[in-house]
Structures are given as C-alpha cells and as structure tokens.
Amino acid sequence: MKKIAIVLSFLFIALSINAQETKISQEIKDHIKARVENDLNIGIVVGLIEGDAVTYFHFGKTEVENGTDVNENSVFEIGSISKVFTTILLADKLNKGEMSLDDPISKYLPEAAKVPTRNGKEITIKHLATHTSALPKMPSNFVPKDPSNPFADYTYNQLYTFLSGYELTSDIGIKSEYSNLGMGLLGHILELQSGKTYETLVIETIAKPLGMNNTALTFTEAMKKRLAKGHLSTIEVANWDIVTLGGAGGIRSTLSDMVKFVKANMGVTKTGLYKAMQLSHQPAFKDIETKYEIGLGWHYEQDNTIIWHNGQTGGYNSFAGFIKGTQKGVVVLTNSSENIGTIGFNLLGMTKELKGIKIAKNLAPEVLEQYVGKYELAPTFYITITTKDGHLYAQATGQSAFEIYASEAHTFFYKVVEATVKFSEDTDGKIESLTLLQGGQTIPGKRVE
C-alpha cells in the first residue's frame, strides 16, 4: 500500500503614486480583497509599472494578530526571484570579461568539491545559469535540524560533500530542469570568484546603485520594523535564512525596491547595469524536443514576449515580470505561501483564470460535532477530526492538525493546501465516512472511532 500523505506546498488600504489607480482593474482588486478576506492570503501588495508611472495597490495586514496595513515599504522574502539577481551579477562579470559562460565550474571551486561529470562532459557556468547542469533540485544531504528554518544550518562543506559524492543521472546540457542547488551553487561561485559574500555582491552591484535600500539577505533593524510576517494559511511561520544557497532564494525586499529593479530591467531607469540585465534576458538555452527556452535565469511566456520569475519560501510568494520591448511591468508580493502568479500575468495582459475563492461558512458547534472521529484511509493512515472553540480540524497521521472550513453541506476545504474533505451519511443520517480529494486523487476513509 502506498503511503498517503497530505502534501503541503518554498485592511482596506489602496495607494497610488504617479498614476491613476484605475490602471489596476476592479476585477483584480476584488480578487485580491477576496483572497485576503477569506484567509487565502494575509496581505498582498502590487506595483504596476507603465514607464515612469507606477500604480500601487495594497490590501491586508503584516500579520494576523495586531498587524498593520501592508504597503509598498513592507518587507517580504522574494524567494526564487533572487535567482535573477544572481544571473545579473553573472552577466555583469561576463560583460567585464571576468568570467565566461563556458568556464567549467571546477575552475572556481576548491579541491574539496569534486564536480561530477558525465560522458566526459563538465558542468559549466552556463549550465548552472540555465538549469541544464543535470544537478538535482536539492542536495540529498539537505536534512534541516529546524524544519521551520530549513536552510539555516546547511554549510559550504556539506555542499562540497554532496558534489563530490553525487553521480549525475542524466546528460549535461540537454534539458532545463529547475535546480535550487544549481543556482545556489552559482551564487557561491560568484563569491569565490570575487572574494566577497553573495549579499555584499547584491548590495554593491545591484541594490545600492538602484537605490534599493531595503534589499538584502540579512534584515537591518529598519527592515525588521516593517516586516510582513510569513504565513502558511493563517499560521505565522518563521523566516528562512538562506546563506550557503543564498543565490537561489535568500533575498528580502520591498515592493518599492522591486519596482526599481523591474524598471531598471526594462531600461526605464538608466543604469550601468542595463547591458548586464539585457544579456540576462536573452534566450540562452532551447530544448530541441520541447522548444522550451530560458534566459540566464529568466523564464518566458506568450511566445517569449513576457519575461518573468516567481518565488516562494515557507510563508511568502512573489512574482516579477515585464513585457519585452515595452515599459510595462509588474511586481506582486504576499506574506502567504499561496501562489499569486496569476495576478501578475493578468496585469501583463495574459488571460489566465483568476482562482475562484471558496467562501467559508460558519456552522454551529453542535453541527461540527457530528464529524468528530477517526477515519481510516489506509491500514496505517488515518485522518482524525476534532473540534475546538467552534472550529473543525483535520489531522493526518504523522502531521499537524489544520483547520478545515465548510463550503457546502458535508463539504470542507483546507486553506494550507489544495484539498477537500467530503463527509457521507449512512441510512440513519449519521456520518459514516469521509473522502479526501487532492491532486486528482479521490481517497475514501471509513469512520472507525
């Protein structure tokens, strides 16, 4: 019997500057409000860029309890958007002749890191920057001591140990397969080549020249005061400290800073980094079979007309993108793990269905009591339903208990994961079973207690 698991997925403020607020449609605003009002997200901030004009829209709080209104100066983790900071740092070095895309990565790593090869081919800088290195998404020796802050204790020596013992399972340079490990390794190589920390490189090369004064890996005291705390559903979670693999997702920033970043990438703001940014936007790899293309870190949509990247950490989700050859761009940040990418794509003109918001219904405590019990979905896997203070909770074997919310008769949904629980009655009207619907699976469970 396969192990069954519920898999968990890395108010009223609206301001506008230099532009008319109407540039963000009422449909998008209503969608954002519905997300927050129904606890799908805690706070969402949006920056829509059209040349020098920027429209900001904010809704929600920095935290569930005692939070303040989020705004363009609230601090968020941007997760994997850090990857395009990494590739822009690389592109700057390429333009200066300090590095080459064809350099084998072994050129920069210490002897302690024996880089795997396959069929006589070596991993190069380009392979890391385009996710074509054949390295896995994460190293197998990544075993966090503190799961709530999983990257904090992963060391350079552990990274070297993994590389030295890993055997590539596919050919190098054939497919683009997303690798946090590969991009984090590229960030570290930039450290070794420059003799500076990744954070110092980000600040000196990108943040400071662009006036991004609240962009860093390490919180300043000022950033801490304006932190939008991360959440998994309505549960506050710890921030992720990503150092060794910082180039893959360790940056914290604000909406106003990220707007500066996107404006610089589009050439709206003229900077000495524009040539490096342009280089990072150019297609650098194309899969012969699928025709999929990727730049130096950047992804494409709509026939390569939209250039974008997103990010996710334990309690945050982010999106940044722009339309190639125009001065239209967007940044969307949230202090929740729930994905907000469709908001960004819609603002860039793509017709992507905005996710329907499930409305939670309040049920009387005596109604909730009828569902309490233990349900067997497999011989060693159960979901236990409990109530507390007028709320219903579901706890899967070996996992935490999460609140589930009523949407219709005998039907409840999770907010921490895309999953639904439906209860069924017997002929006497008593609850006898439940069915878990998740990821295309329909898993029944009989009530045993």
N, C-alpha and C positions, 0 to 999 in steps of 0.2 A: 504494500500500500504506500503510495507516495505521500510524503509529509505535506499536509495542507497548512498554509500559513496566510495570514492577512498581511500583505506586504505594504509597508509604509514608505512613501517616497523619500540631493545635495542642492468732534464731528462737525460736520457742516462747515467746512472751510474751502473756499474756492477762490484762488487769486490769479490775476492776470497781469503781466507786465509787457509793455512794448507791443501789445497785440490785443485784438478783440477776442474775448472769451468764447465767442460763438464759433471759433475755428475748431473747437472740440465739440462734436455733435452731442445733442441732448441724449441720443441713444447710448453713446459711450458713457456719458456722465451717469445716466440712470443705471447702466450696467455696473459701473464702479460702486455706486451707492448701494445697489442691491447686494453686491458681494460683501461689503462691509456690514451692512445692516443684518445680514444673515450669517455672519461669523465665518464666511469663507476666507476673507482676508481681514486683518486688523486695521491696516492703513495702506492707502495706495497714493502715490504721487506720480504725476505725469507732466512731462515737458514736451510740447510740440513746437518744433523749430521750423520757421519759414524765413530763411535769410537771417537778417539781424533781429527779426521779430520772434519773440518766444511767448507762448501761452502756457501758463502753469495751471494745473488743476489738482487739488488735494482733497482727500476725504478719508476720515478715520483718525485713529489715535496711535501714539507711540507705544502704548501698552494697554492691556485690557483694564487693569485696575489703576486708577489715578494717572492715566496717561494724558498727555497734552496733544493738541492737534498736530498731525504731521504737516510738514511744509517743505519747500524746496531746500531748506537748510538742515532738515533732519538727516541723520547719518544711518546708512544701511550697509550691509555686506552686499557686494555686487557679484560675488561668486566667480563663475567662469568668464564673465566679461573681462576679468583680469588677463585672460589668455591673449586678447588682442593688445593689451598694454605690453605684454611680453613680446609679441611679434613686431610691434612698432619699435621697441627697443632694439630688437634684432635688425630690423630694416634700417634703422639709423646707423648701426655698425656696418651693415653691408654697403650702404652708400659712402661711408667713410673709408672703405677698404680694410676695415679691421677684422672682418670675418667674411667667409664665403658660404653660400648655401651648400656647396659641395664638400665642405670640410667634414671629415669623419668626426663624430663626437668624441672618439677616443683621443683626439688631438688635445682636448681641453680637460679631460678627466684625469684624476690621479691614478697611479698604478693599482691602487686598491680596488678600483672599479674596472673589472674586465668586461668590456662591452660584448654582448652576444652578436654573432654573425650568422648568416645562413646562405648556403650555396656560394660561399666566397664573397658575398656582398656585405658591406659595412653600413651601419646606420649613420646617416649624415644629418647635418643641421636642418636641411630642407625636410627630411623625413619627420623630424620632431615637429617642425612648424606647420606641417600639413596633415598630421595624424596618420602618416604612412610608414611608421617605423616598425610596425608589427609587434610593438610592445603592448601589453595588456592595459586595460583601463586603469587598474590599480595594481600595485605590487602585492604579491601573495604574503609577504611578511608584514603587511599592514594590519596590526592587531592592537587597536587602541586600548590603553588602560582605562580611559574615561570615554565611553561612547558618546557622551554629550558634547565632548570637545575632541573629536576623533583624531585630528591631525597634529595636536599639540605636542605629542611625545615621539613623533616619527622623526628619526635622525638621518643625517647625511651618511653615517656609517651603515645604517640599515638600508639606505638606498643603494649604496655601493655593494653591499652583500647580496641584495636581490639581483642586481645587474650581473654580478659575477656568477651567480648560480642559475640564471634563467636560460632556458632553451626556447628559441623562437619557434612558434608553431605554424607560422605562415611566412611567405616570402616578403622581403622588404620592398617597399615602393610600389606595391601592386594595388592595394586597397587603402582607402582612408577610413580608419576605424578609430573613433574618438578615444583619446587616451589622456586622462588627467596626469598619469605618470609621465608620459612623454613631454607634455607641455611644462610640467613642474620641473622635469629634468632640464629642459631648455632654459628655464629661468635660472637654474643653478649654474648651468654652463656660462650664462651671461655674467653671473657673479664671479666665477673663476677667471674668465677672460679679462674682466675689468678690475678685479681686486676690490670690488665694492659689493655690499649686500644688495639683494634684489630690491628691497624697499628704498635704499638710497638711490638706485638707478631710476626707479619710478618717480621719485620726488624730484631729483635733479634734472632728469631728461624730459619728463612729461608734465608732472603736476606743477612744479614751480614756474616753468616758462608759460604755462597756460593759465596761471592764476588759480589753480585748483588747490586752494589752501586747506581743504578738508578731505584730502585724498591720501591715504596711507595704509599700510598694513597694521601698524600699531596705533591704537587710539591715543590721541592727545587728550588732555583734560577738557579742552573745549569740545572735542568730538564726543566724549563721554556724556557731557551735559545735554547734548542734542541727539542722543542715540534713540532710534526707533528700535525697541527690543524685539528680537526674533520670536516667532510663534509657530508651533505646529498646531493647526486649528486655533483654538483659544488658549492653548497651553504654552506659557512662556518657556523658551528653551535658551540654552547657553550660546554665546557667540563662539564661532570657530576660529581658533588661532592657527593659521596655516603658514608655516615658516619654510621648512625644507622644500615643500612643493608649492610655495607661495605663488610662483608664476602660473599655476593652474587655477588659482581661485582665492588668493588671500587678501585682496584689496577691499577696503571700506571707503565709501564716498557719499556724496550728497547728490540730489537731483541737479542743483545749480552747477556743481562741478562737472557732472556728467554731461550736461548740456554744453558746457565749454568744450569738453572732449569731442563730442559729436560735431559741433560747429567747426572745430579745427580739422577734423577728418574730412569734412565737406569743403574745406577751403573758405568758409565764410569768414573765419578769423585767420588772418595770415600769420603763420609762424614758421620758424626754421625747421619744424618737424614735418611740414606738409609733404615734402618729397618722400620721406620715410613712410608716412601714412598712405600716400598714393601707392607706393610699392607694396605695402601690406594688403591693399585692396585687390591687386591684380591676381587673376587665376594662376595658381602655382602648381596645381595637380588636377588631372582629369582622368577619371576611371574609364578605361576603354569600353568596358561592357555596359556599365550603367549610365555613362555620360555625366555622372556626378562630378561637380567641380568644387574646389575650395581654394581660397586665397591663403595668405600667410595668417592662419588662424581664423579669418573671417568666413562666414557662411553666406550663401546666396539663395535668393528666392525669386520667383517670377522672371525666368529667363535671365538670371543674373543682374536684374535691374535693382533689386533690393539687397543691400549689404548689411549684415546683422550679426549679432551674437547675443546669447542669453546667459543666465547664470542661476544657480541655486545652491544654497547651503542649508544647514539644518532648519533655519527659521526665516529664510529670505528667498525671494525670487526677483529676477531682474531681466530687463530687455533694453537693448540699444540698437538702433538701426537707422538707415537713411536711404534715399533713392539716388542711385548712381546718376551723376551728371546734373543733379539739381541741388537746391539748398533746402530741401525738406528732410527733416529727421525727427526722431522721437526717442525719448527715454521713459521707461516705466519701471518703478521700483515699488516693492511691497515688503513689509516686515512679517510676511507669512510664507510658508513653503508652497502655497497654492500657486500654480503657474498663471502668469498674466501676459504671456506672449501674444495671445490673440488680440489683446487691446492694442499692443504696439503695431502688429501687422495691419489691423483695421485702420489705424491712424495713418498708415503709409499707403492706404488705398487698396489693400488686398481684401477680397471678400472671403473672410474666414468667419465661420459661425461663432457668434459670441455664446459662451457656455450658459445654458439655462441655469438659473439659480433656484435651488429647491427651497421652498419656504417651510420652516419648521412650525408644526402645530403644537399648541400646549394641550396636554392631556392631564386629566385629574390623577392624583396619586393612586387612587383605587383602581383606575383603568390600567395604569402601568403595572400594578401588582400581578395582573393575570399572566404577564410574560416571564416573571421571575422563575428561574430554574436552570438546569444544566442540560445542554443539548449535545448529543454525540454525532459528530460529522465523520469520524473515523475511529477505529479501535483505541487510538491513543490521542485523539484530538477532539477537544470539546470547546464549545462557547458557553460561558456562564453569564447569565443575565441577572443583573441586580438593580436595585433602586436606591437612591439616596437623595433626600431633600427635593423630592418631586422630579428627579431626573432618572433616565434609564441608561444603564451602562452594559457594555458587552466586553467580555474578557476572553480572548482566545488562549489556549494552552501555551504557557511559557511567555505570554506577552502581557503588557499593561492593560488595564481596563480603560476603554474610551467611551465617551457618551455617544449614544445614537439618538436620532431625532425623528419624530413622527412626521410623515409626509402625507399619508393617507391611511385608510383602515388597515391595521395589522402590518403596516409597512414603515420601516425606519431606514435612515441613511446615516453613514459616517460623514464627518467633515474632515477627518485626517487622512482619508483615503477614498478612492472611488469604489465604494461598495455599498450594497443594500442588503438589509435583512428583512425577510418576509415571514410572518408567523401564520400558521394554519390551525384551524379548529377541528375537533373531532365532531361526531354527530350530536354530541351533547352541548356543543358550543364552547368546549374548553380547549385551550391551546395545547396541541399535542406535538408540534414540530416547528422547525424554522428552516428557511432556505437562505443560504448565503450566495449572493450574486456579485461576482467580482472578476474583472479581467476576462469576460466572456465565459466564465465557468459558472455553473449552477450546482451548488453543493447542498444537498438536504441533510438535516440533522434531527434525529428523533429525541424528544424530551425524555430524559432518563431519571431526573430528580425534580 
